[in-house]
């Protein structure tokens, strides 16, 4: 089951996206799963590409 991110995890993800993805895109989805709080799954969309990724914390 998907769980929304808390404020701390969202800030961590925004920093990761800023460092590793294009600057002209938007973060469209971000969540964790019950039972695996150490992994954040996200979708980032820019004019050139769509990235579905995971960040381990």
Backbone bond lengths (Angstrom), bond angles and torsions (degrees), N, CA, C in turn:
res aa  C-N    CA-C-N  psi(-1)  N-CA   C-N-CA  omega(-1)  CA-C   N-CA-C  phi
1 X - - - 1.441 - - 1.531 108.95 -
2 X 1.328 116.73 134.55 1.460 121.73 -179.36 1.528 110.74 -74.79
3 X 1.326 114.62 141.85 1.465 121.12 175.29 1.526 108.72 -125.66
4 X 1.334 118.12 137.18 1.468 119.61 176.67 1.531 110.52 -67.83
5 X 1.317 115.63 159.15 1.465 120.82 -179.22 1.521 110.83 -80.48
6 X 1.330 115.01 145.65 1.461 118.68 171.53 1.532 108.36 -81.46
7 X 1.307 117.31 174.53 1.466 122.34 -174.39 1.530 112.09 -60.54
8 X 1.314 118.15 -41.34 1.465 122.05 -179.01 1.526 111.41 -64.59
9 X 1.323 117.37 -45.16 1.457 120.76 179.22 1.526 111.47 -67.24
10 X 1.330 117.36 -35.81 1.460 120.28 178.95 1.528 110.65 -65.55
11 X 1.320 118.16 -41.65 1.469 121.30 177.25 1.528 110.94 -63.40
12 X 1.328 117.05 -41.68 1.466 121.25 177.25 1.521 110.10 -60.15
13 X 1.333 117.33 -45.26 1.457 121.22 -179.17 1.525 111.66 -65.90
14 X 1.312 118.04 -41.62 1.468 120.79 178.47 1.527 110.85 -60.27
15 X 1.329 116.88 -39.88 1.463 120.55 177.87 1.534 110.42 -64.56
16 X 1.312 117.19 -43.61 1.467 121.70 178.82 1.533 110.49 -61.65
17 X 1.320 117.37 -46.45 1.462 121.54 -178.70 1.521 110.44 -64.16
18 X 1.315 117.26 -40.64 1.464 121.07 178.97 1.529 111.30 -61.98
19 X 1.329 117.36 -37.43 1.467 121.69 -178.11 1.528 112.88 -78.96
20 X 1.342 118.21 -32.01 1.462 120.11 -168.81 1.524 115.70 -116.16
21 X 1.304 119.00 -7.80 1.463 120.80 -178.90 1.518 110.14 -120.17
22 X 1.324 116.83 172.05 1.453 121.90 179.13 1.530 110.44 -66.59
23 X 1.329 116.55 152.14 1.459 120.48 -176.10 1.517 113.70 -83.16
24 X 1.321 118.80 -13.91 1.457 120.07 -174.88 1.535 113.37 -100.18
25 X 1.308 117.64 22.31 1.456 121.50 -179.12 1.512 112.58 -110.06
26 X 1.319 115.06 -174.54 1.463 121.33 -179.16 1.523 109.66 -135.98
27 X 1.312 115.23 141.07 1.454 122.24 174.55 1.530 106.44 -81.69
28 X 1.330 117.34 114.31 1.461 120.15 -173.20 1.518 113.83 -100.11
29 X 1.335 117.43 -22.38 1.456 120.26 -179.34 1.516 108.85 -154.44
30 X 1.330 116.41 140.03 1.460 121.43 176.02 1.524 108.38 -153.82
31 X 1.338 115.64 133.93 1.459 119.42 -178.01 1.518 110.38 -162.55
32 X 1.325 116.14 167.89 1.462 123.75 170.56 1.525 106.97 -120.87
33 X 1.324 116.61 169.23 1.452 121.58 175.80 1.520 109.28 -106.95
34 X 1.331 116.56 148.32 1.460 120.69 171.58 1.522 108.48 -58.01
35 X 1.306 117.19 135.15 1.452 121.21 178.22 1.522 114.37 88.80
36 X 1.330 118.81 -10.74 1.466 121.72 178.11 1.524 109.72 -137.99
37 X 1.326 117.89 67.89 1.473 120.43 -176.93 1.521 113.96 -72.83
38 X 1.332 118.90 -5.53 1.455 121.80 -177.96 1.510 114.45 -90.43
39 X 1.345 117.78 5.49 1.452 121.01 -179.24 1.534 108.66 -131.04
40 X 1.332 115.56 129.55 1.461 122.09 176.84 1.520 107.90 -109.39
41 X 1.303 117.43 126.39 1.462 122.83 175.90 1.523 107.35 -102.60
42 X 1.339 116.29 140.73 1.461 118.85 -177.35 1.519 111.31 -147.94
43 X 1.331 115.23 161.34 1.460 123.40 173.48 1.514 107.44 -126.84
44 X 1.332 115.84 128.11 1.456 123.17 -178.72 1.519 107.58 -124.22
45 X 1.330 116.97 126.73 1.464 121.55 -177.43 1.520 109.39 -119.01
46 X 1.341 116.08 128.78 1.463 122.36 174.65 1.530 107.52 -128.26
47 X 1.326 117.84 171.13 1.469 119.41 178.72 1.533 113.49 -60.16
48 X 1.321 117.57 -26.23 1.462 121.10 -176.09 1.522 115.04 -96.58
49 X 1.337 117.12 -23.43 1.462 118.41 -175.30 1.531 111.56 -162.25
50 X 1.324 114.36 164.16 1.463 122.24 171.39 1.516 106.98 -120.39
51 X 1.328 115.54 129.08 1.463 120.94 -178.62 1.524 109.17 -117.62
52 X 1.328 115.35 127.34 1.462 121.51 170.62 1.514 105.01 -110.81
53 X 1.327 115.71 117.93 1.456 118.83 -173.34 1.497 113.43 -136.42
54 X 1.314 114.49 176.54 1.469 122.79 177.97 1.522 108.30 -137.69
55 X 1.311 114.80 142.41 1.461 122.24 177.09 1.518 107.26 -124.29
56 X 1.319 116.55 128.63 1.472 121.10 176.79 1.514 108.44 -97.35
57 X 1.333 115.04 132.70 1.473 119.25 179.28 1.510 110.41 -119.58
